Amino acid sequence: MISIYRKTVVTLAGMLFVSFGITKTASAFSLTPQYSSLDFRVKSSAGLGAGEVFVEDVDLDNQFGTINLLNGSVSALATSNGHSILTTAEGTSEWTNSSEGLVNLFNIGWNIDGRVPGTTSASANWLYSFTAHEDGIFVLDFEITGFGTSLIGTFGLNGWILEWSGFEPNENVGYDPDENPDARPDYPISGTITRTVQSGVTYTVRLRDRGANVASTSLLSGITQRSGIFKWKVVEATEPVPVPESSSALGLLAFSALGASSVRRVTKS
């Protein structure tokens, strides 16, 4: 069994910043970075029963207290009877400064060669924890695209959830499969989400991938992939920010990734 692991530093991040109009600024919103991470996970299985082949790949790139480039790339190739399923996920996270940056998640999906029974799943997750030193607003601009060359089209390419540790609720970013599990998303999907930032509070924001996945006893050949570009920033509030009734609701999100301090690679066959 051949397993594939690819780790690439993407050199196009600078161009992405230009395309989204991000420029270096002399001053930025006052905050202290605590922790950030990119977490990629893919699985592929081909065949059925005793002859099934299962491959998994995981990549976690993280940092404490710094804002260096984060990047990751994973792939899982499973083959059976001359046919194959290749599942991939890649991405980068880059900062203009501690209160502004760009997350680029791409090639999230699969390439199926031949009608081979099996399953495939892929996810790409981003997380950033910071302590605010003034009142402000967190702003997320996003654009999600997807395509499919087989008869299943973009079926299985679910979106992300914006998880926010403040008093405001989580929110779907892009396609929401709970609205219609049988629907195929209409790409591209774009929008803007804002959240309140209060001085002296530590916040954790996370883009949690709902997962791209499909399972079939006779998968159709073709490529199905999803990508997301997320421009985010924390800006000074122009009006007093609302204060929740109970500040104990803040910072309740706890992620197991915080206990990790190095890149992990896992491949099974």
C-alpha positions as CSV (number, residue, x, y, z in Angstrom):
1,M,0.0,0.0,0.0
2,I,1.3,3.4,-1.0
3,S,0.6,6.3,1.2
4,I,1.2,9.9,0.0
5,Y,2.1,12.8,2.3
6,R,2.8,16.2,0.8
7,K,3.7,19.3,2.8
8,T,4.1,22.5,0.7
9,V,4.7,26.1,1.6
10,V,2.5,28.1,-0.7
11,T,4.3,31.1,-2.2
12,L,1.1,32.8,-3.6
13,A,0.0,34.1,-0.2
14,G,1.4,37.6,-1.1
15,M,-0.7,37.7,-4.2
16,L,-3.8,36.7,-2.3
17,F,-3.2,39.6,0.1
18,V,-3.0,42.0,-2.8
19,S,-6.2,40.6,-4.4
20,F,-8.1,41.1,-1.2
21,G,-6.8,44.6,-0.7
22,I,-4.9,43.8,2.5
23,T,-2.0,46.3,3.1
24,K,0.4,46.9,5.9
25,T,-0.8,49.5,8.3
26,A,1.2,51.6,10.8
27,S,-1.3,50.9,13.6
28,A,-3.5,47.9,14.3
29,F,-6.1,47.0,16.8
30,S,-4.5,46.3,20.2
31,L,-4.5,42.6,21.0
32,T,-2.1,39.8,22.1
33,P,-2.1,36.6,20.1
34,Q,-2.3,33.5,22.2
35,Y,-2.6,30.4,19.9
36,S,-3.4,29.6,16.3
37,S,-3.5,26.5,14.2
38,L,-4.4,24.8,10.9
39,D,-5.7,21.3,11.2
40,F,-6.2,19.0,8.2
41,R,-7.6,15.5,8.1
42,V,-8.4,13.2,5.2
43,K,-9.5,9.5,4.9
44,S,-9.9,7.2,1.9
45,S,-11.2,3.7,1.7
46,A,-11.5,1.5,-1.4
47,G,-13.1,-1.9,-1.8
48,L,-15.5,-3.8,0.5
49,G,-15.3,-6.4,3.2
50,A,-12.1,-8.2,3.9
51,G,-10.4,-6.6,0.9
52,E,-11.1,-3.0,1.9
53,V,-8.0,-0.7,1.9
54,F,-8.1,2.3,4.4
55,V,-5.7,5.2,4.4
56,E,-5.7,8.3,6.7
57,D,-3.5,11.4,6.8
58,V,-3.4,14.2,9.4
59,D,-1.4,17.4,9.6
60,L,-1.5,20.0,12.5
61,D,0.5,23.2,12.2
62,N,0.3,25.5,15.2
63,Q,2.0,28.2,17.3
64,F,1.8,29.9,20.7
65,G,2.0,33.6,21.0
66,T,3.4,34.3,17.5
67,I,1.9,35.1,14.1
68,N,4.2,33.2,11.7
69,L,2.9,31.6,8.5
70,L,0.9,28.3,9.1
71,N,0.5,25.8,6.3
72,G,-0.5,22.2,5.7
73,S,-1.1,19.6,3.1
74,V,-2.5,16.1,3.4
75,S,-3.5,13.3,1.0
76,A,-4.8,9.7,1.3
77,L,-4.6,7.4,-1.7
78,A,-6.5,4.1,-1.5
79,T,-6.5,1.6,-4.3
80,S,-8.6,-1.6,-5.1
81,N,-8.7,-3.7,-8.2
82,G,-6.8,-1.2,-10.3
83,H,-9.0,1.8,-9.3
84,S,-8.3,4.5,-6.7
85,I,-9.6,7.2,-4.5
86,L,-7.3,10.1,-3.7
87,T,-8.5,12.5,-1.0
88,T,-6.7,15.9,-0.3
89,A,-6.8,19.1,1.7
90,E,-4.4,22.0,1.8
91,G,-4.2,25.5,3.1
92,T,-2.3,28.5,4.6
93,S,-2.9,31.1,7.3
94,E,-0.9,34.4,7.1
95,W,-1.1,37.6,9.1
96,T,-0.6,41.2,8.1
97,N,-0.4,41.9,11.8
98,S,-1.9,40.3,15.0
99,S,-5.3,41.8,14.2
100,E,-5.6,41.1,10.5
101,G,-4.9,38.2,8.1
102,L,-6.0,35.8,5.4
103,V,-6.8,32.1,5.5
104,N,-6.8,30.1,2.3
105,L,-8.1,26.6,2.4
106,F,-8.1,24.7,-0.9
107,N,-8.1,21.3,-2.8
108,I,-10.5,19.9,-0.2
109,G,-12.1,16.9,-1.8
110,W,-11.3,13.8,-3.9
111,N,-10.3,12.4,-7.2
112,I,-11.9,9.0,-8.0
113,D,-10.4,6.9,-10.8
114,G,-12.8,4.2,-11.8
115,R,-16.0,2.9,-10.3
116,V,-14.6,1.6,-7.0
117,P,-16.8,1.0,-3.9
118,G,-15.5,3.1,-1.0
119,T,-15.7,6.2,1.2
120,T,-13.8,9.5,1.3
121,S,-13.8,12.4,3.7
122,A,-11.7,15.6,4.0
123,S,-11.7,18.6,6.4
124,A,-9.6,21.8,6.9
125,N,-9.9,23.8,10.1
126,W,-8.5,27.1,11.3
127,L,-8.3,28.5,14.9
128,Y,-7.0,31.7,16.4
129,S,-7.1,32.7,20.1
130,F,-6.3,36.3,21.2
131,T,-6.7,38.7,24.1
132,A,-8.3,42.1,23.3
133,H,-7.0,45.3,24.9
134,E,-9.7,47.6,23.6
135,D,-13.3,47.3,22.5
136,G,-13.8,46.3,18.8
137,I,-15.4,44.2,16.1
138,F,-14.2,41.0,14.6
139,V,-15.0,41.0,10.8
140,L,-14.9,37.9,8.5
141,D,-15.3,38.2,4.8
142,F,-15.5,34.9,3.0
143,E,-15.8,33.4,-0.5
144,I,-16.3,29.6,-1.0
145,T,-16.1,27.9,-4.4
146,G,-16.5,24.3,-5.5
147,F,-16.7,22.2,-8.6
148,G,-17.3,18.6,-9.6
149,T,-16.6,16.8,-12.9
150,S,-18.5,13.6,-12.3
151,L,-22.3,13.1,-12.2
152,I,-22.3,13.7,-8.4
153,G,-21.2,17.3,-9.1
154,T,-20.6,19.2,-5.9
155,F,-22.6,16.8,-3.7
156,G,-20.8,16.1,-0.4
157,L,-18.9,19.5,-0.3
158,N,-20.3,20.8,3.0
159,G,-19.3,24.2,4.3
160,W,-17.8,25.6,7.5
161,I,-19.1,26.7,10.9
162,L,-17.7,29.9,12.5
163,E,-17.3,29.0,16.2
164,W,-17.0,32.1,18.4
165,S,-16.2,31.9,22.2
166,G,-18.0,35.2,22.9
167,F,-21.7,35.6,23.9
168,E,-22.8,35.6,20.3
169,P,-23.8,32.3,18.6
170,N,-21.9,30.2,16.1
171,E,-22.8,30.7,12.5
172,N,-22.8,28.7,9.3
173,V,-20.2,29.9,6.7
174,G,-21.5,29.0,3.3
175,Y,-23.6,25.9,2.6
176,D,-25.7,24.5,5.5
177,P,-26.5,20.8,4.9
178,D,-29.0,20.8,7.8
179,E,-31.3,23.0,5.7
180,N,-31.6,20.3,3.0
181,P,-29.4,17.2,3.3
182,D,-30.1,16.2,-0.3
183,A,-29.3,19.7,-1.7
184,R,-26.2,20.4,-3.8
185,P,-24.7,23.8,-2.9
186,D,-24.9,26.7,-5.4
187,Y,-21.3,27.9,-5.6
188,P,-19.8,30.5,-5.3
189,I,-20.9,31.4,-1.8
190,S,-19.8,34.6,-0.1
191,G,-20.7,37.0,2.7
192,T,-19.5,38.9,5.8
193,I,-19.9,38.0,9.5
194,T,-19.2,40.3,12.5
195,R,-18.8,39.6,16.2
196,T,-18.3,41.8,19.3
197,V,-14.9,42.1,21.0
198,Q,-14.7,43.4,24.5
199,S,-11.5,44.8,26.1
200,G,-9.8,42.5,28.5
201,V,-11.4,39.3,27.2
202,T,-9.7,36.4,25.5
203,Y,-11.5,35.1,22.4
204,T,-11.2,32.0,20.3
205,V,-12.4,32.0,16.7
206,R,-12.5,28.8,14.7
207,L,-13.5,27.8,11.2
208,R,-14.7,24.2,11.8
209,D,-15.1,22.3,8.6
210,R,-18.4,20.4,8.3
211,G,-16.4,17.9,6.2
212,A,-16.4,17.0,2.5
213,N,-17.5,13.4,2.3
214,V,-19.2,10.8,0.1
215,A,-19.8,7.1,0.4
216,S,-21.0,4.7,-2.3
217,T,-21.0,1.0,-3.3
218,S,-20.2,2.3,-6.9
219,L,-18.5,5.7,-6.9
220,L,-18.3,7.6,-10.2
221,S,-15.1,8.7,-11.6
222,G,-14.2,12.4,-11.4
223,I,-12.8,15.3,-9.3
224,T,-14.9,17.0,-6.6
225,Q,-13.2,19.8,-4.7
226,R,-14.0,22.9,-2.5
227,S,-12.0,25.9,-1.6
228,G,-12.5,28.9,0.8
229,I,-10.8,32.2,1.1
230,F,-11.4,34.0,4.5
231,K,-10.2,37.6,5.0
232,W,-10.5,38.6,8.7
233,K,-9.7,41.6,10.9
234,V,-10.4,43.1,14.3
235,V,-11.2,46.8,14.1
236,E,-11.9,49.5,16.7
237,A,-15.5,49.8,17.7
238,T,-17.2,53.0,16.5
239,E,-19.9,52.6,19.1
240,P,-19.9,51.1,22.6
241,V,-19.9,47.3,22.4
242,P,-22.8,45.5,24.1
243,V,-21.9,43.7,27.4
244,P,-23.5,40.2,28.0
245,E,-25.5,39.7,31.1
246,S,-23.0,37.1,32.3
247,S,-19.4,37.4,31.3
248,S,-19.0,33.7,32.4
249,A,-20.3,32.8,28.9
250,L,-17.1,34.2,27.3
251,G,-14.2,31.9,26.4
252,L,-16.1,28.6,27.0
253,L,-14.8,27.0,23.8
254,A,-12.0,24.6,24.5
255,F,-10.2,22.8,21.7
256,S,-8.1,19.7,22.1
257,A,-5.7,21.2,19.6
258,L,-4.4,23.6,22.3
259,G,-2.6,20.7,23.9
260,A,-0.5,20.0,20.8
261,S,2.7,21.9,20.1
262,S,4.0,20.3,16.9
263,V,3.0,19.1,13.5
264,R,1.6,15.6,13.4
265,R,1.6,13.3,10.5
266,V,-0.5,10.1,10.6
267,T,-0.8,7.5,7.8
268,K,-2.5,4.2,8.1
269,S,-3.0,1.5,5.6
